[in-house]
Amino acid sequence: MSIQILLDEIQTNLTRILNDLIFPSVAFSVEPAKKGFGDVTCNVCFLLAKNLSQKPNEIAQKISENYNKHLSDLVTKVEAHPSGYLNFFANMDKLNEIVIKNSIKDDYGSVDIGNKTKIVVEHTSVNPNKALHIGHVRNIVIGDTLVRLLAKTNHDVKVLNYVDDSGLQVADIIVGFKHLNFSETPPPGQKFDHYCGDVVYVKTSEKYENEPNLQDTRKKILEDIEDPKSEVSKFANSITKKVLACQLETCWNLDVFYDCLNFESEIVHSGLWQQIFEKLKEMKIVELEKEGKNIDCWVIRGKGKDDDKILVRSNGTVTYIAKDIPYAAWKLGIFDDPFNYKKYGQNQPNRTLWQTTLEQSSEPKQNFTADRVITVIDSRQSRLQKIVTELMSKFTSNPDSYTHLAYESVTLSSETAKQLGMDTGGKQAQMSGRKGLYVNADSVLDLLMKTTMEETKKRNPDFDSDKLSKIANDISVGTIRYEMIKQDLDKIITFDLTKSLSLVGNTAPYIQYTFARAARILEKAGTTPNFDASFDLLKNDHETSLIKTIGLFEIQVRDATKNLSPKVIAKYCYDLVVSFNAFYENVRVLDSGEDSLVNARLCLVSSFKSTLEKALNLLGIPSPERM
């Protein structure tokens, strides 16, 4: 319960008043107001103006006069603004108590808009031939934050990670190992996924330019990989599993976890494609091309001939999108599940991690299908994902059953690239795995850890190494996650290590430091706040502003989830700490005089701390009590 209770009451009373005045029914909005326009504002008068042939302000006068006759405990007055808006003024004494007391509850901010609807979120899905780079981290953090939001809003959410273990990039590293004689053991101190990506993949890609015949070798290996009985396929499986294990370790270090790993090789051999292909032909969604450059290919028609998309080549092999379609259909439960399940070999922290298998398994059958699927894939795949989305809507007769959540790429500032050993000539670093122009996520985390460790030690020379490491890890994880989530999804991110670690401005350390500041105030108080307090004592503008911001949490959670916009919560965290720091700079807490006022303000500090911790948890960002 938060400011939403005030909005709901106003909405209900306005609906009743419109009926009493015999005004037409319109879908109006009731929203928190900007400073100087009351506490809540409503646009209903603008919507009625055309129907009633009256000016919005005239309608606002009538409605406000009527509303002021029936004020409640929560609303002290209603004003008709000259512009035509209705402005409502809250009883802050009552609202103070509602917000502060509810904000310290474990479920504060929880909103039941999901009603246990089953949702699958697929994210990460990185080729298992290299380490995760900083661009992949944006995908991972977006997906994980979305999962946390959906769980907070009472959705039954499962998290999938698609492992493309039979594609060209896997074939490339197998060429390197089998035909270019790269050692299967990385140099001492180098992770296997780093070795595969930084050395084997890059060096093999370079060889293709000078040794054209190697392309034929690559093609043969790709065919062998798709034969589960071949020795090459078995070798590829062992290599990709080792890379995947390293990738998952990176994800777990970022506090990101999954429910099931789905392997492309198993989807290919599951028989799902044959079922989907027959259904596509039956529904006349695909056609056999009888002439032109795509002759003897099965295609999905586009708006023009050049927009046709090949699903099956003339030689009978399927394209990338033809592998994506059965996987999408499986996630929605359109066909019977052909897979068995077994527990993944490594123990994932916090929850069991399953993986699909076509082998016999003694484990019980699992269910990872859903009513709705959200797949997080970068914007370069938007055209292909649009085709998959349209197909799934035809299969399910629900246009919202399959959603592609797109995002833009990540670049490195020239200074950060230099710190990580890349020479970009003073330009931003655009990443390319094939050319070796990318920065491992592990390297960024290591550099963040080193930097924050040194700074934390300066500030806290009495801390032991374990405590310093814990704080440095919290700040590092918080920093990289916040930088990936605070921008709009359709904006390219330029990651700058120095700016991201600043204790001033819109950064994770600034937000975490403010949390630690609140914790320190409560620690210095030496007493637990008593929430049977006189909250009507909190009348200072900085106090009421902070309370109102705390009270917006539930509204922000609802907005972020409905619009699949994790940035909303990042912005809320920043706005919340800005409000608290204004309070901190202008209001005395521990030496404010009367015990009752000290207690009320300590309750407010505790309320802020509890709310910020919940908001940061939605972003997967730790809340350190010391920095």
N, C-alpha and C positions, 0 to 999 in steps of 0.2 A: 504494500500500500504506500503510495507516494503522492506527488502532485496529481497523478492520474485520477485520484479520488475526487479532487476539485474539478478537473475537466469533465469527468463523468457526471457529476452533480449538475454542473452548468448545462451540459448537453441535454440532460433529462428535463431540467426546468425550462429551458428554452423551447424544447419540443412541445411541452405542455402549454406554454404561453402562446406559441404560434397557433395551436389548436383553439385556445380560448379567444384569440383575436380573429379567428377564421381566416388566417393567412394560408397561402398555398404551402404544401409540403416541399421542402428543398433539402438537398444534401449539403449541409453547411459544415464548416470546420471550427473547432474550438482548440486554441493553441496557447502555450505560454507566450506572454507578451514581451516585446522589447522594453528596455528600461525607459521609464517615463510614460508608459501607456498602460498603467495598472499591472496586474499580475497575469491576467488571462485576457485574450482578445478573440473576437468572433467576427466572421465575414458575412453573416446571414443577411444583413440588410442590403448588401450589394446584389445578392442573388435574388432577393425579393423585389428589388427596385423595378425591374422590367415588367414583371407580372402585375405589380400594383400600380405602375405608372406614377411612382412617387420617387422623390430624392432619397438616397440611402440615409441621410441624416434625419429626415422626417420620420422614417421607419424606425431608426435607432432611438429616437426620442420616445416613441410610443412603447417600444419593447422595454426600454430602460425604466420608464415610469411604472410599467406593470411589474417588472422584476423587483424593483425596490420596495414594492408592497409586500413581498414574500421572501425576504432575506432569510438566510439560514445561518448556522454556526460557522460555516466556512466562507461565506461571502458577506462583506460589510456594506458594499455599495456597488452600483453599476452606473457607468457614465456613457452618454452618447457622444462620441468624438465628432467634431465638425466634419471629418472626412467620411463618416458613415460607419466606422467600426464601433462595436460595443466593447467597452473596456470594463473588466471586472476586477475588484479589489478584494484580496483575500484577508480573512481574519488570521493574521500571522501568529497570534498567540496559540490558536488551535492548530494551525498548519505546522508550526514549530514542533509541537509535541508529536503530531502524526509522523512527520518525516524523521525526526531524530530517533524516536522509539522503534520505528519499523526498519530503519537503515541498519541497525545492528543485528537484525535477524539473519539467519543463515540463508534464507531464500529471498532476501531482498533483491529486487530487480528481475526476479523470475516472472515470466509472463506466459500464460497458457494460450499460445496461438497455434500450437502444433497439435494438441489433442492426441498425442502419441502417433501421429502420422509417420509412416515408415519412409525414411529418406536415406539414400546412399550418397555419400560424397566421395568422389574419386579425385585424389590429388597425388602429387609427386611424380609418379610414372616416368622415371628417368631411365634411359637406356642403360643396361647394366654392363657398360664397357669403360666407364670412367667414374671419377669422383663427382660428387655434387658440387656445382659451382654457385657463385653468388646469385646468378640469375635463377637457378632452380630454387633457391631459398625463398624467393618471392612466392612462387607457386605453393611451396610447402606451408609457409606462414599464412597465406590467404586461406588455403584449404583448412588448416588446423583451427584458425580463428573462427571460420564459418561453422565448423563442427561444434565448437564450444558454444557459439551463439544458438545453434539449433537445439543443443541439449538444454540450454538455459531456458528455452521457450517451449519445452515439453514436446520435442520431436524425438522419435525413436530413430536415432541416427547410427549408421554403420560407415566405417571408413575403409576404402579400398585403395590399393596401390597396384597399378598395372605394370607388369614387368615384361618389356618387349625383348624377350630372350631369343628371338629368331629373326631379327632384322639385320639390315646391312651393316650397322655399326658394330654389332656383335661379330658378324662375318669378318670385319676388318681386323679385329684383334686376334681372331683365330688364324687369319692369314699370317699375321705377325708371329704368332707362336709356332705355327706348323711349317711355314715356308720361309720365314725370314730368321728363324732360329733365335728368337728372343727367349731369354730364360724365363721359366715359370715362377721364379723366385725373385722378388724385388730386392734392390740393394738394402742393406741394413738400415733400419730406421724409417723406411718409406712404406706407407700403407699400400696394400695391393691395388686398391682402386685408383690411387694417385699414379702408381706405376703404369697401370694399364692405359690411363687417359693421357698422362704427360709424356710417356715414352712410346709404348707399343702402338697406340692408336695414331698418334701424330706422325711417328716415323713411317708407319705403314702407309698412311695417306700420302706422304711425300713420295714414296716409292712408286705409286700409281702414275705419277706424272712422267717419270723416266723409264718405267718398265710397263708399257701398255699390255703385255701378255699377262701381267699379274691380275688384270681385270677379269680374265677368263678363269683364273684360279679362284678369285673372289666369288664369281658366279657359281662355280662348282661347289664351293664350300657352303654358299647360301642354300643350294639345293640339298646338300647333305645334312645341313642343320635341321631342315624340315622333315627329315627321315628319322624318326625316333630310334630306329634300330641301328643306325650307322654309328661307327666309332667317332666320327667327327661330331655328331650330335651329342654323344655322351661326354666328349671332351668339352664341348661348348657349354654344356650344362654345368660341369664342374667349375669352369672359369666364371661363368655369370653368377653362380651361387656365391662364390668368394667375393666378387665385386659387390653384389647385393648386400652381403653381410656388412661390408665396410660402409656402404651408403646408409644402411639402417642405423648403424652406430652413430653417424653424423646426425641423423634425424632425431634419434633418442636424446642426444646431447642438447638438441634444441627443444626438448620436451614435446616432441611430436610422436604420436603412436597410431597404430593401425589395427583393424580387425581382421583383414584378409589380404593376402597377396595373390594376385591372379596372373598366371603366366600365359603369355601369348602362344607359346608352343602348344600348350594344352588346349587352348581355344581352337587353334588350327586343327588339331586332331580329335576334337570332341564330337564332330558331326553337326555342330550348330550352324556352320556356314551353309551346309547342304540344305538344312531346313529353311533357313532364311532365304536362300537363293530361290527355292521352289515357291516360297510365299511371295517373293518379289515378282516372279514371273506370273504367278496366278493373279496378282493384283495389277498386272501390267505396268509396274513401276520401272522395270528394266526392259530393254530391247536389244535384240541381236543386230548389230550394225552390218549392213549388207554391201556397203560401198565406202569409198573414201579412205582416209588415213587410219580409221579405226575399224576397218573391215574385219568381220569375224570376232569382234569384241562385244561383250555385253556391257551396255552403258546405261547410265541414268541421264535422261535428257535435261539439258540446261535451257536457258532462254534462247541461246543461239548455238549453232553447231560447235563453236569453239568452247562453249561452256559445258558440253557433254562430259560426264565423269565416267571413266572406265572402271568397272568393277572386276571384270574377268578379261584377261588379255587373250589374244587369239591363240596362244599356246596352252590355254587352260589354267595358267597361274593367276592367283588373285592379287589385287593391289592392296595397298595399305588400308584404304578405307573399307575394303571388303573384310578386313580383319576387325575393324572397329565396329561394324554394324552388328555382327552376332554378339559381341561383347556388350554393346548397348542393350540389345534385346534381352540378353541374360540378366543384366542388372534390373530390368523391369519385370522379370519373371514371365516373359511372353511365351517362352518354351520351357519344357521340363528341364530341370537342372541335370546336366550329364556328369557333373563332377562329384568326386569323393573329397574328403577333407582330412588333413592331418595337421598337427601342431608344428609350427615352424621350429627349426632346430635350435635356434638361439632363444633364450628367455628374454622376452620383451618386458621391460619394467611396466608395472601398473595393470596390464591386462594381457589376456591370452591372444596370441597372434596365430591365425589359421592360414593355411595355404591350400589352393586347389590342387588336386591330383587326379589322374585318370587310372592310377593303380588302386588295387584293393586297399582298404583302410579299416582298421578296427575302431576308429573314432566315429562317433555319431554324425549323422548328416547335419550340416549346418544350413542356415538360410540367410543369404546376403542379398536378397532381392528386395525391391521397395516399390512404393507407389509413385515415388518421384526420385529422379536422379539429377545430381548436380556434378558436373565434371569441370575441374579447374585446369584449363589448358591455355597457353599463351595465344595472343591474338593472331599470330601467324597461321594458326590452324583454323581460323574462324570460318573460312569457306567450306572446308571439309566437315567441320562440326555442324554447320548449318544444314548440310545434307543429312547428316545423321539425325539431327533434331527433327527435321521435317519427316523423315521416315518413321521415327518413333511415334510422332503424333498421329501418323496414319495407322500405325499398328494398334495404338491404345485409344484413339479417338479423344485424346487429351492433349491440347497444345502445350500444357505446362509440365508434362510428364518427364521431359528431358531438357535440361538447361545447361548450356555451355557458358561458364563464367570465364570471360576472357580478361587478360591483363597484358600490359606492355612490358618491355624488357628492362633489364637493369644494366647500367654502365657504371664504370668506376671513374671517379675524378682523376685527373692526371696526377695529382699529388699522392692519392691513395695507391694508384697503380705503381707509382715509383717506389713507395714504401714496400710494396709487395714484389718488387723485382721486375716490373714490366716497363720497358721503354716505349712510350707512346708518342714521343716527340712533343710533349706538352699538351696533347689532346686527350679527351675522354677515351676510355678503353671500351671498345665494342668487342664483345666476346664471341669466340668461335672455337668450339671444341676440336674440330678437324684441323685447324691451324695451330692449335695449342695456345690460343689467345684467350685464356680464361683464368679465373682465380678460384681455387678450391674454397669451399665454404669453411673447411677445417682451417685453412691458412688465415682467413679473416678472423675466425674465432680465436685462434692462437695469438694473433697480433692484438686483438681487443683485450684478451686475457693479460698479455704482457703489459700493455699500457695501463689498464685499470689496476693491476696488481701493484705496480710502482706507485701510482697515485694514492691508492688506498693505504699502502704502507706508510707513505708520508703523513697522511692524516691520522693514522692509528698505529703509531710505532709499538704500542703495547700488545697488539693482536698477534696470536700465534699463526703459523703458516696455514693451518687448516681453515681458520676463520677468514684469513685473507683470501685464500683460494675460493671459499664459498661466496664471499662478497664479489670478488672479481668475476666469477662465473655468472652470478646473478645479473651483474651489470652488463656483461658481454652478451649474454643471451637476450636480455631485455633490449639492448641497443640494436642488435641485428634484426630482431623481430619488429621492433617499433619502426625502424627505417623502412622495412618492407611493407608496412601496413598503413602508414600515416598518409600516403598519397592516394589520389583517385586511381582506380584500376586502369584507366585509359591514359595515364601519364607515365612517361618513361622516368625511371628513377636514376639519379646519379648519386651513387653511394660515396660519401666522403667520410673517412674514418675520424679525422680530427673534429669536424663539425658534429658528427653523430654522438661524440662523447662529451660534448659541452654541457656544463651544469647550468647554462643559461639558454632559454629559448625552447623550441618545440622538439625536445629530445627525451629519450628514455631516462638517462641519468638525472635530468632536471625533475622529471616526474617521480622517479624513485627517491631522489634526495628529499623531495617534499614529504613523501611518505615517511622517510626516516626522521624528518624534522617533527612530524606529528607524534611519532612513536617516542621521541626523546622528551617531548613536553609531558606526555602521559607518564613516562618513567620518572621524570623529575618531580611530578606531583606526589608520588609516593603513596597514592591512595586510588582505589577503584571508584570511578564516577558512579554516583547514585542516580539512576534514571527516573526515580520518582522526584523529579526536579521541577523548579519553577521556570519553565521555558518562556514565560511571558517576560522574563528579565532580558531576553535576547532581542533588543530593539535597535541596536546599532545597525547602520546600513550595511556594513561589511558582514555582520552576523546574518542578517536576513538574506543577503545576496548568496552567501555560502549555503544556507539552508535550502534556498530555492534550487541551487545547482545540484545539491545532493538529491533533492526530490525529483530531479529529471531523469534519474538513472533508468527507471523502468521504461520511460518513454523512448529513451535512446536505444535501449535493447530491442524494443519492438521495431523501431525504425530501421536499425541495422539489419535485423533478421529479415524483415519483409522485403527490403530492397537489396538484400545480399551485398551489403556495403559495410565491411568491417571497419573502414576508415571512420565511420560514425563514432565508434567506441574510442578510437585513438583520440579523436578531437574532443570527445567528452572528458577523457582523462586529463588532457591538457587544460581545458576550460576549468575543470574542477580544481586543479592545483593552482592555477592563476587566481581563482577566487579565494582559495585557502591562504595563499601567500599575501594577498591584499589584507585579509583578516589578520594574519600573523604580524604584518608590519604596522597595523593600526590599532590593534586591540590587545590589551594586557590580559593574560589568562591567569597565571599563577599568583600574581600580586595585584589582582583587580579589586581587592577590598573584602566585601562581605563573602562569607563562606558559601552562601546560596548562589551568588553570582559566579564565584570560582567554579563551583560544581557544575552549574549550567553550561559554562564555557568548556569545561573538560568533557562534558557529554557531547558537545558539538565537535570538539577535536576527535573524540572517539568515533563519532558518527562519520566524520570525513574519512578517517583512517580505514574504517570498516568498508565504506563504499568504494574508496579507491582500490583497496585490495581486491574486491570482487570484480571491479572493472578491469584491472590489470590482469586478473586471472583469465578473463575472457580473451585477452590478447596473448595469453601464454607468457606473460612477463612476471618475473618474481618480484616480491615486495620486501626488500631487505630493510631491517630495522636499524642497521648501522651502515654508514658509508664513509 
